[in-house]
């Protein structure tokens, strides 16, 4: 079959769906169709009948605005999820062919993309996961590549520098980036905003850089062949014309993000010598593409045979499935009993390291690191082995000072499968990772974001390092569990719940300062309930103090002082708001009670008003912090047992606060 005709089928199908939707981005599909055709027909290893085959090559369309091209490829090669009806419902409400590719909507989409740079950085995580899994199980079970199609926008985003630096440092030679080098962005020629020599930039980061005419299939194939044998990650600069074939808009920003229009589509048909009606793909062309989609079936079946006869079959398949070891719960129960028996006063970040050490013993594919903060976040685990270009079988990742890339690479590892990733930084720096955290939640991926130094209790480092709004921001993110444990028992319980949440990422928020234990039992995972009564007075409640993290022990101290004054106050620990809100109404009401409520958290008050009830107040912080000794800063903002006691007394008396 003529390759030009196969590429033009991609172009016209993309143009037709964008025109029918009156919405979309035709520039990339028209410009990169030749590159995509060469890749998918000659190099990309996949089986359309089994889209999630574990040893398939991964394809990431980092410029997710060009989704019409990906949907065209999936339809043409025979992916069952992408019917002609779905193609014709492109960008419509309820369609699986969404405006940007969504991993949870459509088999064949390996990564949800759209925020530029995220797909490229996530692909680095996928390529790292492949090498790490290969180091554990060998070429017979794990041997595939990660291909990324990226544009100028992806390479301009700052996250790309962090990601390509790590890819070069780790020498991820199974990673191949196809750069849509068309010199155009939405506002005009790229030279209005950049004069960076992208090829030299990648070379400086240890990549092999190749070039080709993105409309010459022979040159494209030659570059891809050279990429197959590289000992480094590869950038292929594909010089293309955005909107190739469009008679008046080609090569201009006008073709980037708007439908071509009826006259321009008609001209495109004429230029490409495509006399067929919209969405009409000649049978011989469709058959040729379907043969491409079916070619990988034999390769997949051979791989399945190797897996079936492998001595590592059981462990390998368990790692791929994401299932936890059968003894996970029993060993976590033992750990919690040990914590209770020890009764040590320690910071929850210290408790986190204690729990991490145990979990890594239980779950060998639980891997992670930090953004150069192992000592501070306590993510450095005894006996861990660093992942390097010489040793992919390690279990600890040094990301350097690169929170942006760390978040996206973690998400790429989780999306690839085979590992459960975690990564640590300060809570104040979670903002650097927010796009990746959001995508992890959108893609239903299990990964653990460890965020320490959780309040103004950080002290002398001052407002730049003292989180205020970060907790509220994280809690506002759909499908994200945010845990702020009060002590070591709650810390262990939070990890237990987070690891059981197969389709949800978790943020585990820990304190720098030490706190006394608030729990003396571990028979029930109360953190799984989101909130529970941790201190119940002997007499009927006159007030309820709701607190999180280190403020729980402060609240209990205040409740004891209130009891001496004849005021009975219960204390509710609420380590996970999201889980508490999932509980039945009757349970929530029994925990919160009908008495006046005081909410205590050393962070933004935003969002807490929904728990105030008829009478209540919030002790929080709606300004930035201050530099000084942690205990002094906390006291300045009112986080002392004495102040909490006085606020409760005011509530009980009916006095305004």
Order of alpha helices (4+ residues) and beta strands (2+ residues): alpha-alpha-beta-alpha-alpha-alpha-beta-alpha-alpha-beta-beta-beta-alpha-beta-alpha-beta-alpha-alpha-alpha-alpha-beta-alpha-beta-alpha-beta-alpha-beta-alpha-beta-alpha-beta-alpha-beta-beta-beta-beta-alpha-beta-alpha-alpha-beta-beta-alpha-alpha
